[in-house]
């Protein structure tokens, strides 16, 4: 859970958002290491999307694309 604490503190995220971001970062890193393309985080949470973008992920709010 230590990995979830860093993004949570850096980006002032709620606990569940910090965990979600940490998992997305881990999956992204694993996919990159295995030669796959980047992942996209899909979320309607503006703070989470901002933090994900700051961490180098692509973040999409599906509510903005209807």
N, C-alpha and C positions, 0 to 999 in steps of 0.2 A: 504494500500500500504506500510505501515511501515515494514511489514514482508519481502517485496521484497527488501527493502533497505539494510538489514543486509547481506544477502548472496552476494548482488551486491558489497557492500563495502569490505567485507571480502575477496572475491575472484576476485575483480576488473573485474566484468562482465559488459557487455553492458546492458542497461536498459531492453530490451526485454528478454535477457538471464536470468537476475536476476528474472524477473517475472515468466518465465517458470520454473526456479529452485524452486522458492517459491511455486508455485502451485504443482509441483511434490512432494515437501516435505510435504505440507499440505495433499495431497491425500495419500501419504505413511503413514503419522501419523494417518489419519482417518481409513485407511484400517487395520493398526496394531491394533488400538483400538477396531475395530469391529471383530477382530479375523481372519482377512485374512492375507495372506502372503505379502511379500514386493512387491513393484512395480518395474518395470524396466524403466528407462529413455532411450529412443531411440533417438539419436541425432548424427549428423555428425560434430558437433561443438566440437573441442578438448577442448577448455577452459571450456565450459559448462559441458562436461563429467568429466573433472578433478575436477571441483567444486562439481558436484553431488556426485562423489565418495568420496570426502573429507567430504561431509555432511552425508555419510552413505548409499547413494543410489547405486544400481547397474546401471551402465550406459553402453550402448552398441552402438557402431558405426556400422550401418549396412553395410557401405562400406568396413569394415574389414572382412566381412563374406560372400563373394560371390564366 
